[in-house]
Amino acid sequence: MRSLAAAALAIVASISSASAQESRVFGDWVVGCDNLRRCSAVGLAPMDGEHLAFVSVVRDGSARAVPRLTVALYSETLYPGTPLTLAFDDALEERLRAAANEQLNGFLRAEIAGEPLTVALEGVRRADRLGVTGDAGGPGETAATVSLVGAAAALRFMDDRQRRAGTVTALIARGREPADSVPAVPVMPTVAAEPMRELPDPGQSLPRSLAGIGTADSGCADGADPIAARLSASVMLWGVCESAGAYNLSYALFLVADGEASPVVLEVPDPERGNRLIDQGNILVNPYIVEDGLVLSSFARGRGLGDCGIIADWAWDGSGFRLLGYTVMEECRGVPVDDWPVLYRAGRR
């Protein structure tokens, strides 16, 4: 099941189709790389699995960056310190044990490092499945399976996007070229963020130029209040609910000055053009301004659980909105947002 296909994609249609192409699905693995060549590959549990688990392989783009492999097992009964046993294709002689060093979003997580990392990566490359068992003794055992179908293709994609193919640093496409042949990582772009001062109760002051947005049959409930924030002495940001679904509200965003409204320009990365930013239109799904007033965020949910979709952040720099971050998860398999592939990063100053 492709979680952002068909109906779900229709809900998040405000995101351009090209912008999500840097995130790929290979079998049961999702992989994405950002504008700094940092890549994340996530291996998922089978859709018919009884328990949730996933594997994450993250690697920065620098020539000598070491991949970080994390195994995560969801459990409501086990706690940090619980030993996790990893078995590739049930091969007893190739089992690994690692202590879960943290619990985040209900997942026990263990990062594999040192010599076990080499063994684990080799297992991920060639096995079909990974069994993960957490056992604190007694009846508290939790076992899950992560599919490794598509893992090798996902890691090869990482090699290609990080310009490692043919070098000694590659995970799959290994060659004899030295690590120094991997190009330097691009400089992170930065945005000079200016505060957005949100109005506490904008419901009665909607500009006349925005009247009529969100018709009676749009599905926007009475609770879908407009978004209003002062950007400067003469410019306001307004967001008006345009349509609504079961768990997504789509807002049209405008800049209003002297009573005149103009659509906000919101840019997203286009990997087909070297990750250059392109205008995706002025529609955001589930937008909100964070408490410090420096970030405009959106979360287009692929389904109600919020375990897939698109998360994006922008900052106002005094003349326009500039992208700060763009994250996509194309499969609805229970992976928390902190582990989704990131496709774009910028710093804030």
Sequence and secondary structure as in RCSB ss.txt:
>XXXX:A:sequence
MRSLAAAALAIVASISSASAQESRVFGDWVVGCDNLRRCSAVGLAPMDGEHLAFVSVVRDGSARAVPRLTVALYS
ETLYPGTPLTLAFDDALEERLRAAANEQLNGFLRAEIAGEPLTVALEGVRRADRLGVTGDAGGPGETAATVSLVG
AAAALRFMDDRQRRAGTVTALIARGREPADSVPAVPVMPTVAAEPMRELPDPGQSLPRSLAGIGTADSGCADGAD
PIAARLSASVMLWGVCESAGAYNLSYALFLVADGEASPVVLEVPDPERGNRLIDQGNILVNPYIVEDGLVLSSFA
RGRGLGDCGIIADWAWDGSGFRLLGYTVMEECRGVPVDDWPVLYRAGRR
>XXXX:A:secstr
  TTSHHHHHHTTTS TGGGTTEEEETTEEEEE TT  EEEEEE  TT SS EEEEEEE SSTT   EEEEEEE 
SS  TT EEEEEETT GGG EEEE  EEETTEEEEEE SHHHHHHHHHHHH SEEEEEE  STT  EEEEEE TT
HHHHHHHHHHHTT TTBTT SSS  SB GGGS       EE     EE S  TT   GGGTT S GGG   TT  
 EEEE SSS EEEEEEEEE SS EEEEEEEEETTEEEE   EEEEGGGTTEEEE  SEEES EE TTSS EEEEE
ESSTT SSEEEEEEEE SSSEEEEEEEEE S SS  GGGS EEEE EE 
